[in-house]
Amino acid sequence: MTAGRLRVEWSPGSDRLTGICHCGAQHTAEDPAEIWTWLLAHPDHAAGLHQGC
């Protein structure tokens, strides 16, 4: 398990969630399982699915 804070933010008025990794990378999707899979994959976030890191 990685150290640091992992966050999931909901965009009001939509089904969109944004996962924010402790390294600053972000990923947006509608599926909560996709967000958590992506977050827990640090540092190996899938290519093209994040900004930063």
DSSP file (Angstrom, degrees, kcal/mol; ACC not computed):
  #  RESIDUE AA STRUCTURE BP1 BP2  ACC     N-H-->O    O-->H-N    N-H-->O    O-->H-N    TCO  KAPPA ALPHA  PHI   PSI    X-CA   Y-CA   Z-CA
    1    1 A M              0   0    0      0, 0.0     2,-0.2     0, 0.0    39,-0.0   0.000 360.0 360.0 360.0 142.1    0.0    0.0    0.0
    2    2 A T        -     0   0    0     38,-0.1     2,-0.2     1,-0.1    40,-0.0  -0.523 360.0-120.2 -85.2 152.7    1.3    3.5   -0.8
    3    3 A A        +     0   0    0     -2,-0.2     2,-0.2     2,-0.1    19,-0.1  -0.604  69.8  52.0 -86.6 153.7    1.6    6.2    1.8
    4    4 A G  S    S-     0   0    0     -2,-0.2     2,-0.4     2,-0.0    18,-0.1  -0.495  89.2 -52.2 113.2 177.0   -0.3    9.4    1.4
    5    5 A R        -     0   0    0     -2,-0.2     2,-0.4    17,-0.1    -2,-0.1  -0.777  38.2-165.4 -99.1 132.1   -3.8   10.6    0.8
    6    6 A L        -     0   0    0     -2,-0.4     2,-0.3    15,-0.1    15,-0.2  -0.943  15.0-169.2-110.6 136.2   -6.0    9.3   -2.0
    7    7 A R  E     -A   20   0A   0     13,-2.3    13,-3.0    -2,-0.4     2,-0.4  -0.940  18.4-162.5-129.4 149.7   -9.2   11.2   -2.8
    8    8 A V  E     -A   19   0A   0     -2,-0.3     2,-0.4    11,-0.2    11,-0.2  -0.993  15.3-167.3-126.7 123.1  -12.3   10.8   -4.8
    9    9 A E  E     -A   18   0A   0      9,-2.8     9,-2.9    -2,-0.4     2,-0.4  -0.919  11.1-142.6-113.7 137.6  -14.4   13.9   -5.6
   10   10 A W  E     -A   17   0A   0     -2,-0.4     7,-0.2     7,-0.2     5,-0.1  -0.788  12.4-134.8 -96.1 138.5  -17.9   13.9   -7.0
   11   11 A S    >   -     0   0    0      5,-2.4     3,-1.4    -2,-0.4     5,-0.4  -0.847  31.0-123.4 -92.5 107.6  -18.9   16.5   -9.6
   12   12 A P  T 3  S+     0   0    0      0, 0.0     3,-0.1     0, 0.0     4,-0.0  -0.169  93.2  25.3 -53.8 139.9  -22.4   17.7   -8.4
   13   13 A G  T 3  S+     0   0    0      1,-0.3     2,-0.3     2,-0.0    -2,-0.0   0.538 117.9  65.4  83.5   7.9  -25.1   17.3  -11.0
   14   14 A S  S <  S-     0   0    0     -3,-1.4    -1,-0.3     2,-0.2    -3,-0.0  -0.873  82.9-117.5-146.1 178.1  -23.3   14.5  -12.8
   15   15 A D  S    S+     0   0    0     -2,-0.3     2,-0.3    -3,-0.1    14,-0.1   0.224  73.2 123.5-100.8  10.8  -22.2   10.9  -12.4
   16   16 A R        -     0   0    0     -5,-0.4    -5,-2.4    12,-0.1     2,-0.4  -0.557  39.5-171.5 -82.7 135.0  -18.5   11.9  -12.8
   17   17 A L  E     -AB  10  29A   0     12,-3.2    12,-2.4    -2,-0.3     2,-0.5  -0.945   9.6-152.5-120.3 144.3  -15.9   11.1  -10.2
   18   18 A T  E     -AB   9  28A   0     -9,-2.9    -9,-2.8    -2,-0.4     2,-0.4  -0.977   6.3-154.0-120.0 121.0  -12.4   12.4  -10.1
   19   19 A G  E     -AB   8  27A   0      8,-3.2     8,-1.9    -2,-0.5     2,-0.5  -0.790   8.1-163.4 -90.9 133.7   -9.7   10.3   -8.4
   20   20 A I  E     -AB   7  26A   0    -13,-3.0   -13,-2.3    -2,-0.4     6,-0.2  -0.966   7.9-149.6-123.2 115.3   -6.8   12.3   -7.1
   21   21 A C    >   -     0   0    0      4,-2.6     3,-2.0    -2,-0.5   -15,-0.1  -0.384  28.1-111.9 -79.1 157.4   -3.6   10.4   -6.2
   22   22 A H  T 3  S+     0   0    0      1,-0.3   -17,-0.1    17,-0.1    -1,-0.1   0.701 118.8  61.0 -62.6 -18.1   -1.2   11.5   -3.5
   23   23 A C  T 3  S-     0   0    0      2,-0.1    30,-0.5   -19,-0.1    -1,-0.3   0.523 122.3-105.7 -85.7  -6.0    1.3   12.2   -6.3
   24   24 A G  S <  S+     0   0    0     -3,-2.0    -2,-0.1     1,-0.3    27,-0.1   0.280  74.9 137.2 101.2 -10.6   -1.1   14.7   -7.8
   25   25 A A        -     0   0    0     27,-0.1    -4,-2.6    25,-0.1    -1,-0.3  -0.389  36.5-157.4 -68.3 148.5   -2.2   12.7  -10.8
   26   26 A Q  E     -BC  20  51A   0     25,-1.0    25,-0.9    -6,-0.2     2,-0.3  -0.954  14.9-177.0-131.0 149.1   -5.9   12.8  -11.6
   27   27 A H  E     -B   19   0A   0     -8,-1.9    -8,-3.2    -2,-0.3     2,-0.4  -0.987  10.7-155.4-144.5 134.5   -8.4   10.5  -13.5
   28   28 A T  E     +B   18   0A   0     -2,-0.3     2,-0.3   -10,-0.2   -10,-0.2  -0.928  28.2 138.2-115.9 135.8  -12.1   11.1  -14.2
   29   29 A A  E     -B   17   0A   0    -12,-2.4   -12,-3.2    -2,-0.4    -2,-0.0  -0.955  52.2-124.3-160.3 171.0  -14.7    8.4  -14.8
   30   30 A E  S    S+     0   0    0     -2,-0.3   -12,-0.1   -14,-0.2    -1,-0.1   0.616  88.4  82.6 -96.9 -17.4  -18.2    7.4  -13.9
   31   31 A D     >  -     0   0    0      1,-0.2     4,-1.9   -14,-0.1     3,-0.4  -0.804  63.9-156.9 -95.6 115.7  -17.4    4.0  -12.5
   32   32 A P  H  > S+     0   0    0      0, 0.0     4,-2.4     0, 0.0     5,-0.2   0.861  95.3  55.7 -58.2 -36.5  -16.2    4.1   -8.8
   33   33 A A  H  > S+     0   0    0      1,-0.2     4,-2.4     2,-0.2     5,-0.2   0.889 106.0  51.3 -64.1 -38.0  -14.4    0.7   -9.3
   34   34 A E  H  > S+     0   0    0     -3,-0.4     4,-2.2     2,-0.2    -1,-0.2   0.914 109.9  50.0 -63.3 -43.2  -12.4    2.2  -12.2
   35   35 A I  H  X S+     0   0    0     -4,-1.9     4,-2.7     1,-0.2    -2,-0.2   0.943 113.7  44.0 -61.1 -49.2  -11.4    5.2  -10.1
   36   36 A W  H  X S+     0   0    0     -4,-2.4     4,-2.5     2,-0.2    -2,-0.2   0.871 111.7  52.9 -68.7 -36.1  -10.2    3.0   -7.1
   37   37 A T  H  X S+     0   0    0     -4,-2.4     4,-0.6    -5,-0.2    -1,-0.2   0.925 112.5  46.3 -60.9 -43.4   -8.4    0.5   -9.4
   38   38 A W  H >< S+     0   0    0     -4,-2.2     3,-0.9    -5,-0.2    -2,-0.2   0.934 113.1  48.6 -64.5 -47.2   -6.6    3.5  -11.0
   39   39 A L  H >< S+     0   0    0     -4,-2.7     3,-1.3     1,-0.2    -2,-0.2   0.912 111.0  49.4 -60.6 -43.9   -5.7    5.1   -7.6
   40   40 A L  H 3< S+     0   0    0     -4,-2.5    -1,-0.2     1,-0.3    -2,-0.2   0.568  96.0  73.7 -75.5  -7.7   -4.4    1.9   -6.1
   41   41 A A  T X< S+     0   0    0     -3,-0.9     3,-2.7    -4,-0.6    -1,-0.3   0.464  79.4 169.1 -82.8  -1.5   -2.2    1.2   -9.1
   42   42 A H  T <   +     0   0    0     -3,-1.3   -40,-0.1     1,-0.4    -3,-0.0  -0.298  61.6  18.6 -55.6 134.9    0.2    4.0   -8.1
   43   43 A P  T 3  S+     0   0    0      0, 0.0     2,-0.6     0, 0.0    -1,-0.4  -0.960 125.0  58.5 -92.6  10.9    2.9    4.4   -9.4
   44   44 A D    <   +     0   0    0     -3,-2.7    -2,-0.2    -4,-0.1     3,-0.1  -0.282  68.1 168.9 -98.0  49.0    1.8    2.4  -12.4
   45   45 A H        -     0   0    0     -2,-0.6     5,-0.1     1,-0.1     3,-0.1  -0.354  50.0 -93.3 -57.6 138.9   -1.2    4.4  -13.4
   46   46 A A    >   -     0   0    0      1,-0.1     3,-1.8     3,-0.1     4,-0.1  -0.299  49.9 -99.7 -57.3 134.2   -2.4    3.3  -16.9
   47   47 A A  T 3  S+     0   0    0      1,-0.3    -1,-0.1     2,-0.1    -3,-0.0  -0.251 104.6  16.6 -57.3 137.8   -0.8    5.4  -19.6
   48   48 A G  T 3  S+     0   0    0      2,-0.2    -1,-0.3    -3,-0.1    -2,-0.1   0.411 103.0  91.8  82.3  -2.5   -3.0    8.1  -21.0
   49   49 A L  S <  S+     0   0    0     -3,-1.8     2,-0.3   -22,-0.1    -2,-0.1   0.282  82.5  47.6-107.6  11.2   -5.4    8.0  -18.1
   50   50 A H        -     0   0    0     -4,-0.1     2,-0.4   -23,-0.1    -2,-0.2  -0.967  61.7-138.5-147.6 163.5   -3.9   10.6  -16.0
   51   51 A Q  B    S+C   26   0A   0    -25,-0.9   -25,-1.0    -2,-0.3     2,-0.2  -0.977  77.5   4.0-118.4 136.4   -2.4   14.1  -15.8
   52   52 A G              0   0    0     -2,-0.4   -28,-0.1   -27,-0.2   -27,-0.1  -0.588 360.0 360.0  91.0-157.0    0.7   14.6  -13.7
   53   53 A C              0   0    0    -30,-0.5    -1,-0.1    -2,-0.2   -29,-0.1   0.429 360.0 360.0  63.7 360.0    2.6   11.8  -11.9
